[in-house]
């Protein structure tokens, strides 16, 4: 009996899902936040996809969303020229940070005291969340709109990506350390603290670089244009998704394609592994998030390994009941 990947579908959004992020593992499990063009970011239980709440307050598409490590705060970046910080437990809006253009990306420092933002005005901004009335520090140097900005190296450095450039900045001096130029648009960027690895996607390429030096480590080519990729916490696998509606899973060491699944009804915009590596989440143009098992056949979250009694003694494969839609 063959084991089949059965993704959990998380519905509730009404427009394309363009960004998602997991929290760290907390005493209450881990959590997942999604950014959507419907302007209503949602918080879910990370291992099941169960809806917890929706953050209401933005007046335009939400392009970026993140949670701090212990899932007590959320931050969102939106087309209404604001970034917002939220209490992720109560859902209350804590502050609105006005910008001069569309905001695309937000990231907390490890202690949650500072928020990094970037967007269409080509500036990186660092807000002291303990002094929300104070003007942010600004870093200029990008020549086109910033798509992603991330703290790295224990918040001593910053990684940022615009259309065709990835830059590394020193936080203390606010100056550029190094940059990478690409011949096509950078579609996504992920930072892995353990091992200081940077995952960059552009065109059909999935490239791995040192987050400290930006030196190349390795790269893989996918069969289709890739919009997002994520490296497993144990660095065994990577997953990627893009324009052909499919999710690809690769062996990180050899680059061999291990599996591919079609589950979405539109291009995949974002994909991320959970902090425990047991699943990965994908967000799509079709307005849904889907949760996929890293190891098919494992009892985890809402997935259950079922052994039919009559063949349990001679067959150890697992079958699945139909996975339910997880609705908001």
PEDAHU-V572884 format. One record per backbone hydrogen bond with DSSP energy under -1.0 kcal/mol. CO is the residue of the C=O (numbers start at 1). NH is the residue of the N-H. E is the energy in kcal/mol with one decimal. If there is no record, write none. Layout:
co:CO nh:NH e:E
co:CO nh:NH e:E
//
This chain:
co:8 nh:291 e:-2.4
co:9 nh:326 e:-4.2
co:10 nh:289 e:-2.0
co:16 nh:37 e:-2.2
co:19 nh:35 e:-3.3
co:21 nh:33 e:-2.7
co:26 nh:29 e:-1.8
co:29 nh:26 e:-2.6
co:30 nh:46 e:-2.9
co:31 nh:23 e:-2.3
co:32 nh:44 e:-2.7
co:33 nh:21 e:-2.1
co:34 nh:42 e:-1.3
co:35 nh:18 e:-1.8
co:35 nh:19 e:-1.3
co:36 nh:39 e:-1.8
co:36 nh:62 e:-2.3
co:41 nh:55 e:-2.7
co:42 nh:34 e:-2.0
co:43 nh:52 e:-2.9
co:43 nh:53 e:-1.6
co:44 nh:32 e:-2.6
co:45 nh:49 e:-2.5
co:50 nh:45 e:-2.7
co:53 nh:43 e:-3.1
co:61 nh:79 e:-3.0
co:64 nh:77 e:-2.7
co:66 nh:75 e:-2.3
co:68 nh:71 e:-1.6
co:69 nh:24 e:-1.7
co:72 nh:88 e:-2.1
co:73 nh:68 e:-2.2
co:74 nh:86 e:-3.2
co:75 nh:66 e:-2.3
co:76 nh:84 e:-2.1
co:77 nh:63 e:-2.1
co:77 nh:64 e:-1.6
co:78 nh:103 e:-2.5
co:81 nh:99 e:-3.2
co:82 nh:78 e:-2.0
co:83 nh:97 e:-3.6
co:84 nh:76 e:-2.3
co:85 nh:94 e:-3.0
co:85 nh:95 e:-1.7
co:86 nh:74 e:-2.0
co:87 nh:91 e:-2.5
co:92 nh:87 e:-3.3
co:95 nh:85 e:-2.5
co:97 nh:83 e:-1.9
co:102 nh:120 e:-2.7
co:105 nh:118 e:-1.5
co:107 nh:116 e:-3.0
co:109 nh:112 e:-1.6
co:113 nh:129 e:-2.6
co:114 nh:109 e:-2.0
co:115 nh:127 e:-2.9
co:116 nh:107 e:-1.7
co:117 nh:125 e:-2.2
co:118 nh:104 e:-2.5
co:118 nh:105 e:-1.9
co:119 nh:122 e:-1.6
co:119 nh:146 e:-2.8
co:124 nh:139 e:-2.6
co:125 nh:117 e:-2.4
co:126 nh:137 e:-2.1
co:127 nh:115 e:-2.1
co:128 nh:131 e:-1.7
co:131 nh:134 e:-1.9
co:137 nh:126 e:-2.4
co:139 nh:124 e:-2.5
co:148 nh:161 e:-2.6
co:150 nh:159 e:-3.0
co:152 nh:157 e:-2.1
co:153 nh:156 e:-1.5
co:156 nh:171 e:-2.7
co:157 nh:152 e:-2.6
co:158 nh:169 e:-2.9
co:159 nh:150 e:-3.1
co:160 nh:167 e:-3.2
co:161 nh:147 e:-3.1
co:161 nh:148 e:-1.4
co:163 nh:186 e:-3.5
co:164 nh:182 e:-2.8
co:165 nh:162 e:-2.6
co:166 nh:180 e:-2.9
co:167 nh:160 e:-2.3
co:168 nh:177 e:-3.5
co:168 nh:178 e:-1.3
co:169 nh:158 e:-2.0
co:170 nh:174 e:-1.7
co:175 nh:170 e:-2.8
co:178 nh:168 e:-2.8
co:180 nh:166 e:-2.3
co:188 nh:201 e:-1.9
co:190 nh:199 e:-3.3
co:192 nh:197 e:-2.1
co:193 nh:195 e:-1.1
co:193 nh:196 e:-1.3
co:196 nh:211 e:-2.8
co:197 nh:192 e:-3.3
co:198 nh:209 e:-2.6
co:199 nh:190 e:-2.4
co:200 nh:207 e:-3.3
co:201 nh:187 e:-2.8
co:201 nh:188 e:-1.2
co:202 nh:205 e:-2.6
co:203 nh:226 e:-2.9
co:204 nh:222 e:-2.8
co:205 nh:202 e:-1.8
co:206 nh:220 e:-2.5
co:207 nh:200 e:-2.9
co:208 nh:217 e:-3.5
co:208 nh:218 e:-1.2
co:209 nh:198 e:-3.1
co:210 nh:214 e:-2.0
co:215 nh:210 e:-2.9
co:218 nh:208 e:-3.0
co:220 nh:206 e:-2.6
co:225 nh:243 e:-2.4
co:228 nh:241 e:-2.2
co:230 nh:239 e:-2.5
co:232 nh:235 e:-2.5
co:236 nh:252 e:-2.5
co:237 nh:232 e:-3.0
co:238 nh:250 e:-3.0
co:239 nh:230 e:-2.6
co:240 nh:248 e:-3.2
co:241 nh:227 e:-2.3
co:241 nh:228 e:-1.6
co:242 nh:245 e:-1.2
co:242 nh:268 e:-2.7
co:247 nh:261 e:-2.3
co:248 nh:240 e:-2.2
co:249 nh:258 e:-2.9
co:249 nh:259 e:-1.5
co:250 nh:238 e:-1.9
co:251 nh:255 e:-2.5
co:256 nh:251 e:-2.6
co:259 nh:249 e:-2.6
co:261 nh:247 e:-3.0
co:267 nh:285 e:-2.7
co:270 nh:283 e:-2.5
co:272 nh:281 e:-2.9
co:274 nh:277 e:-1.4
co:278 nh:294 e:-2.5
co:279 nh:274 e:-2.8
co:280 nh:292 e:-2.8
co:281 nh:272 e:-2.1
co:282 nh:290 e:-2.3
co:283 nh:269 e:-2.4
co:283 nh:270 e:-1.5
co:284 nh:17 e:-2.7
co:284 nh:287 e:-1.7
co:288 nh:284 e:-1.7
co:289 nh:10 e:-3.5
co:290 nh:282 e:-2.3
co:291 nh:8 e:-2.1
co:292 nh:280 e:-2.1
co:295 nh:298 e:-1.1
co:300 nh:303 e:-2.6
co:303 nh:300 e:-1.3
co:306 nh:319 e:-1.2
co:308 nh:311 e:-1.3
co:308 nh:312 e:-1.1
co:311 nh:315 e:-1.8
co:319 nh:306 e:-1.4
co:326 nh:11 e:-1.4
//
